[in-house]
């Protein structure tokens, strides 16, 4: 594989420059995208790029990777939001459209959850082709959207592996982060977890397990309800459901 510093990512067409300047007030969006991609490319290393496949991050989007660590991407995101005086949602949307792996991760860190629309969530979910992008977007952006729980319900029946995983990654993230939500909001999602517990695809079943553990966090009521379902799944005749149930019980009791 070519060195990541010289490899050229497969990019979608960049958005046309806008007449007005946004972001830092000096550069149009297209110029900001080019500058950001150049910055990410400089940060990339061959070693980090090669490590993606060892963690199960593969597919067309991963093939565009420069090889930048998540920590460095997060730092770039903080730099952008500080310069912009807050989230830069226009830049996030434009970065996503490049199709570059690191750019899509960065979009999760610079996007504005208040401005995330249901249509945007569906578009991005449709593009998910690896767990790295899926989980980062759900954990750092979508879970703070007011549309999060609606999408959990909708995506839980998706056919695509990463589209269905997105439902449960989003549920897990919301359950962990949204401390003000009533317990019943999350307890009511347990039937979705049970319905998906026989999906043996690796990234779906791990997402379902994550969601069950997430629902079982924070409060005694939620934990009791999650353990009750986990015990039921642990006795299932289905091997995948049984694995999810037994693993969830072990990990929730340990926690």
Secondary structure, 3 states (H helix, E strand, C coil): CCCCCCCCCCCCCCCCCCCCCECCCCECHHHHHHHHHHHHHHHCCHHHHHHHHHCCCCCCCHHHCCCCCHHHHHHHHHHHHHHHCCCCHHHHHHHHHCCCHHHHHHHHHHCCCCCCCHHHHHHHHHHCCCHHHHHHHHHHCHHHCCCHHHHHHHHCCCCCHHHHHHHHHHHHHHHHHCCCCCHHHHHCCHHHHHHHCCCCCHHHHHHHHHHHHHHCCCCHHHHHHHHHHHHHHHCCCCHHHHHHHHHHHHHHHHC
